[in-house]
C-alpha cells in the first residue's frame, strides 16, 4: 500500500530499554542541590507526611539549611564525569547499547533531576519504540524507589496520544544471577585487600520502620538478599541500614551506630558492601567510604574497606544483560 503524500512519518518499530536510577543534582553547589532536594523531598512516595504539614517544614527549614551541607558532600565525590551515580548509570547503559540487537534502543534516566524519565521516553517514542521496558535499577522493591520510578513513567505516557506498550523490570533481590554477581564482585574486592576483615557488613539504604508495617516488602527483600549472599559466600553478614533522616523510627540496626560499636566488640577490621545500590553514589562514596571510615577508626578500628557496587563492571553488566533479556522475551 502506498501512503498518501501528506501522511506523517512513522519510524520503523523498535524496542526501548530505559534504565532508571534515583537521581542527582546537576552540580555540587547549593542552588543545584536545592532544586534536586525540592523535587526529591516533595515526592509523596518518599515523604508520606501530609503536604500541609510537610511543605512548610521542607520550604521553611530543610531547603534553607541542608543544601549547603549536601553540596559539600557531593563535592567530595564529584568526578570529571560529574555525579558518580549519573556517570555509573550512563556507563551501564552504554555497555548494554548493542547487547540486544540493532532494533533495541538502550537509554537511561533519573527519577529526580536530569535526564528526566519523560524526556527520554519521548525520545524513544520519536525513534520508533512502540514497546518499552522500564528498568528501575533497584534490586529490592520499595515504594519510595521502584514504585515512584514506575509512577513517573506511567505519568509520561498519560501525555502521549500514541503510547508504547510498557513492561517493568521486577525486583531482583533474590535472583540467582544477582547473588552470583555480588559474590564474584565481593570476592574480587576482598582478594585485593592487604588485610583480612574480621567481619563483612552489608549496609542497605534505610526506610522509616512504618513502611514495613504498612506492607512495603523492602525490609524483607534486603534481609533475603543478605541471607542468600551470606550463604553463597559461606559466612554471616552484619546487616545494617543507613541514611536515617528526621525523627521517625527507621529500620535498624543503624550503620553508623554499628560501625562505632564494633571495635569495642573486638571487630577491628571491617569490609563493607552495599547490595541495595546498583551504582556507587553519594550514600556509598561519602556516607560509607568517608564518614563510615572515620567513625570506625575513631572508635578504635584499625582497618576499613568499602567494596564498590557492581556499577558497569563486566560481571554487573552481564547480570543486567541476563535480567533484561529475560524480560524482553516475546518482544525480541
Order of alpha helices (4+ residues) and beta strands (2+ residues): beta-alpha-alpha-alpha-alpha-beta-alpha-beta-alpha-beta-alpha-beta-alpha-alpha-beta-alpha-beta-alpha-alpha-beta-alpha
